[in-house]
């Protein structure tokens, strides 16, 4: 048996349960001071007070035990990032600077930039180059407390490169402490070569449904996504793609109502999506439909900041309506280049009005639920994966109160100490 313990913690904070939390429940977290955690063979077997730990297990370390001193630190569940675009090539820093000079995202895209430029670079890259880049991003995520993430294809927009991206992700996650679930996103944009009119566009949607998605599903994808947006894929096209993926066993999720109130939130409920993401322009009827269907709202405030949108998703409206809220980085080269969920947590509080407790739930249990992992991770409870983040801080609130620095000192993933004193440890 492998055994890891964390003793004498200043505090422990965690949501509880095996499903997404909504409404007032999202703001309820269990807190324990002078806490302890025990992980056996990669699974949590105890998370509670240090006094109770001693009463059950004694005070002396067991032979072979990895014992961590938690004095002065706060333990949280490993963070889950439910929306990333990790396998890409090339950067778009010049576009970022152009936006600072006044150009809009749409103007840059119309002149050949945006997703199209990343598609060109990704098509030109080798699988090894994409895997190396994705793995380096996983390393940075880990240092900021992420122990599980979702990652999308979507910079190929044709079968060969979409499969190359997927294989790169599978290579990147092999042996890495950060778990990765893969989403098929061939409908991220209409490729340039298929913009010759409605017939060409329809043929691309047909190809996504009949050729690309089946290939990605067979190669290991778990989810299907679509950019459901005015000027990208409309409601009917998005519905076709999501249902085609669902028929292949892929869990639907979608980019919805990010730039316009198209109705993606309603569509997410209709197709039984795990998650609808972005949602800056979600309307009351869409929010209500999501609540009734149990769809998670995955909000990405870092994107609002990065694109200088002066608008955030209506997080409080989702909480009030009983929609579970999750948080993701949207890590990508064009609209949110960050691997740090703690940075996103700060934006969620200051920009969207979530409390520290709601934010913790959003980046752990609800994020896990949005990718179908809530029964296995997202909380510090017996039976859950031994994924633990230690902060150099006396309480949960410091995660969002002390911003702009990385408070993560130690990370345990699957019961192994993989980050110690802020440094990645050798496997």
C-alpha positions, -999 to +999 in steps of 0.1 A: +000+000+000+012+035-008+004+060+019+005+098+019-006+120+048-009+157+054-011+167+090-016+198+111-031+219+083-042+254+092-074+248+073-092+225+049-120+237+026-140+216+002-174+212-014-190+179-008-209+154-030-208+135-063-227+159-084-227+195-094-240+220-067-264+248-077-281+277-060-272+283-023-256+249-022-228+261-045-217+285-017-216+259+011-182+243+017-170+222+045-142+239+065-120+222+091-092+239+111-062+220+124-070+194+097-055+162+083-058+142+051-049+106+044-045+091+009-041+053+005-032+038-029-043+071-046-077+074-029-086+097-001-095+077+030-097+105+056-102+143+055-111+159+088-096+172+120-061+163+131-074+152+165-098+128+149-070+115+127-048+108+157-077+090+174-082+067+144-047+062+131-023+072+158+003+099+158+034+080+146+041+078+109+038+043+093+067+027+075+070+040+039+046+068+046+050+101+027+042+126+054+037+163+046+037+191+072+006+212+066+013+239+093+003+273+080-012+259+049-047+254+035-058+223+017-082+224-012-093+198-038-072+196-069-084+221-094-103+210-125-101+231-157-131+222-179-123+243-209-090+245-227-076+244-262-041+230-253-027+215-285-018+244-308+012+259-326+022+295-330+013+326-310-008+356-315+008+383-294+007+408-322-031+405-323-032+412-286-012+444-291-035+453-321-065+451-298-047+474-273-045+499-302-082+497-308-089+469-333-116+444-324-114+406-324-138+405-353-117+430-373-086+410-368-103+378-378-117+394-409-082+404-420-069+368-418-060+366-381-078+349-353-085+312-352-075+309-389-039+319-382-036+293-355-051+267-378-024+273-403+004+270-378-011+239-362-015+222-396+021+229-403+033+216-369+044+180-363+025+157-338+057+157-317+058+195-316+021+197-306+026+171-279+056+189-265+038+222-264+007+207-248+028+189-222+046+222-212+012+238-208+001+209-186+033+215-165+023+251-159-013+241-151+000+217-125+022+243-108-010+264-104-029+236-088-048+219-117-048+181-115-074+174-142-085+192-174-105+190-205-086+198-238-101+203-273-090+198-308-103+225-332-072+240-349-072+215-377-107+219-392-100+188-414-096+152-404-059+148-407-049+176-384-078+171-360-065+135-355-030+149-351-041+172-323-059+143-306-029+120-308-007+149-295-030+152-265-029+115-258+009+116-259+011+147-237-011+132-210+008+098-209+025+096-176+016+132-167+001+140-133-026+161-148-054+140-161-068+150-195-102+143-211-104+151-248-131+170-267-136+168-304-141+203-318-138+202-356-167+228-357-145+255-341-148+276-373-156+271-409-122+265-426-111+291-451-111+266-480-148+258-473-161+294-474-172+293-510-209+296-502-237+278-485-231+245-504-195+244-493-204+252-457-231+225-457-206+200-470-182+208-442-209+203-416-217+170-433-181+160-432-179+168-395-208+146-388-200+117-411-162+116-412-143+137-387-163+130-355-164+092-361-126+092-365-121+113-334-144+092-314-127+060-324-093+076-316-102+084-280-123+116-278-149+117-250-169+148-258-181+168-288-181+206-289-192+233-314-188+271-316-225+279-318-224+316-327-236+342-352-213+340-382-198+307-372-222+277-368-259+285-364-284+267-342-294+241-367-258+233-378-248+231-341-277+208-333-267+185-361-231+183-351-238+178-314-264+151-320-241+133-344-214+133-317-239+121-291-249+092-314-212+082-314-211+082-276-196+116-272-209+139-244-222+172-259-208+206-247-208+239-266-195+274-269-228+292-265-240+328-265-205+342-263-208+372-286-245+374-294-278+360-279-282+333-305-298+308-282-270+284-275-280+281-238-314+268-249-298+244-274-275+230-246-306+220-227-323+205-257-294+182-266-287+172-230-252+188-229-230+184-199-220+220-202-226+253-220-196+276-220-189+314-222-226+325-220-220+362-218-252+369-238-274+341-223-310+351-221-334+344-192-352+316-211-319+299-219-308+301-183-341+287-171-338+258-196-303+250-184-315+249-148-343+225-157-320+202-177-291+203-152-266+218-177-235+232-161-226+269-170-189+269-175-179+305-173-146+319-186-140+354-172-103+354-182-115+357-218-136+388-210-105+404-195-082+393-223-105+406-250-113+438-231-150+430-236-163+452-207-188+424-201-189+392-181-213+362-181-242+368-157-228+345-130-252+357-103-282+351-125-271+315-131-266+309-093-300+325-086-317+304-112-302+271-099-277+265-127-244+250-114-215+273-123-180+261-132-149+281-141-123+274-168-092+292-182-101+288-219-064+285-224-057+293-260-034+316-280-059+342-291-084+350-264-071+338-231-035+327-229-033+315-193-029+282-175-038+296-141-071+288-126-063+309-095-061+340-118-095+331-133-108+327-097-099+363-090-117+375-121-147+354-112-150+372-078-141+407-088-157+407-123-187+384-118-195+387-081-190+351-071-180+345-034-148+327-024-169+296-016-188+296-048-156+301-067-140+271-050-169+249-059-168+262-095-132+253-100-134+219-083-166+199-080-188+217-105-159+218-130-155+180-125-192+176-131-190+196-164-167+169-178-184+139-162-159+134-134-178+145-102-180+110-089-143+106-090-128+140-082-136+176-072-138+173-034-118+161-004-139+131+007-132+094+013-135+075-020-124+104-042-091+107-061-062+118-039-058+151-057-049+179-032-036+214-035-018+232-006-018+270-004+007+290+015-022+307+032-042+303+064-077+302+047-096+296+015-102+334+010-065+340+003-069+322-030-088+352-043-078+378-018-040+376-024-041+380-061-013+381-087+009+355-070+009+318-071+001+306-035+002+269-045+032+253-028+024+216-030+002+194-053-007+158-047-021+140-078-034+105-075-018+102-040+017+112-053+035+144-043+042+160-077+048+196-068+068+204-037+077+239-024+064+253-056+086+231-079+077+203-102+091+170-088+106+143-109+082+115-118 
